[in-house]
Amino acid sequence: VENVFPHIRTRDLVAFALILLMLGMSA
């Protein structure tokens, strides 16, 4: 279970960075 928690957190961070990049490119 401890291994799944960090994995989800990393995936969420990557998704956030991707959204930020898309917003930056759109702007």
Secondary structure, DSSP 8 states (H G I E B T S, - for coil): -TTHHHHHHHHHHHHHHHHHHHHHHH-
